[in-house]
Amino acid sequence: MHQGLGIHEKVELHELLTMKTVCAAKAMAMKELVNDPQLRNLLEQDARKSREHINELQGLITGGPANFQ
């Protein structure tokens, strides 16, 4: 499936990877600034999920296995 990716699809994957990387960094930075435990937990969950997405996108870009759920 991955071998047939067109250049526009690879560019789109790189854009998504960049966006998810920024989202993960922002969530981790914001987590350190909040005092509310529920909000902190939500930001931790968001950062964790973003890291999962980053790993999946990297797998697609490199042609490696992607673990879709």
TORKE-514541 format. One record per atom (N, C-alpha, C): residue in one letter; z negated, x, y negated. Coordinates in steps of 0.2 Angstrom, whole numbers, plus 5000, padded with zeros to 4 digits. Last residue first. Layout:
aZXY/...
% end
This chain:
q492749724992/q492349674995/q492549604993/f493649874996/f493649814992/f493149764996/n493750034995/n493249984998/n493249924994/a495150134997/a494750094993/a494350034997/p495550295002/p495350225004/p494950194998/g496850374991/g496250374996/g496050304998/g497650384980/g497950364986/g497450364992/t497150404968/t497250464972/t497550444979/i496950274963/i497450324959/i497550384964/l496150214972/l496750194972/l497250244968/g494950294970/g495250294977/g495950264976/q494650264957/q494850324958/q495250334965/l494350124959/l494950144955/l495150214956/e493150144966/e493750104969/e494350124965/n492350204957/n492550244963/n493150204967/i492250114947/i492550174945/i492750214952/h491550014954/h492249994952/h492650064950/e490350074955/e490750054961/e491450044959/r490050084941/r490150144945/r490550134952/s489849954938/s490349994935/s490550054939/k488749924945/k489349894947/k489949924944/r487750004938/r487950014945/r488549984948/a487849944926/a488050014926/a488150034934/d487349814929/d488049824926/d488249894927/q486049844933/q486549814937/q487249824935/e485549894921/e485549944927/e486049914932/l485649784913/l486049844911/l486049894917/l484749704920/l485449684919/l485849744917/n483549774917/n483749764924/n484549744924/r483449764904/r483549834907/r483749824914/l483249624903/l483849654900/l483949724903/q481949624909/q482549584912/q483249614909/p481149704901/p481249724908/p481849684911/d481449754884/d481449694889/d481549714896/n481749864877/n481049864880/n481049804885/v483149984876/v482849914877/v482149914879/l483750104877/l483450084870/l483150014871/e484150134889/e483650174887/e483350154880/k485250044890/k484650034895/k484050074892/m486250104883/m485850044880/m485250034884/a486650204891/a486350224885/a485950164882/m487150124902/m486650174903/m486250194897/a488150054895/a487650024899/a487050064900/k489050164891/k488650114886/k488050084889/a489450214904/a489050254899/a488750214894/a490150094909/a489550124912/a489150164908/c491150084899/c490650024900/c490050054904/v491850204901/v491550184894/v490950134895/t492350174914/t491950234912/t491550224906/k493150064912/k492550064916/k492050114915/m494150124904/m493750064901/m493050064905/t494650214913/t494450234906/t493950184904/l495150134923/l494650184924/l494350204918/l496150054916/l495550024919/l494950074920/e497050164913/e496750124908/e496050084910/h497350194927/h497050244922/h496650214916/l498050074930/l497450094934/l497050144930/e499150084921/e498650024921/e497950044924/v499750194927/v499550194920/v498950144919/k500150144939/k499650204939/k499350204932/e501050044935/e500350024939/e499850084938/h502050124929/h501650074925/h501050054928/i502450184941/i502150224935/i501750174931/g502050094956/g502450114951/g502150154945/l501550124972/l501350114965/l501850134960/g501750144986/g502250114982/g502050094975/q500550204991/q501150244990/q501750214986/h499650104994/h499550144988/h500250184986/m500050045006/m500050005000/m500050044994/
% end
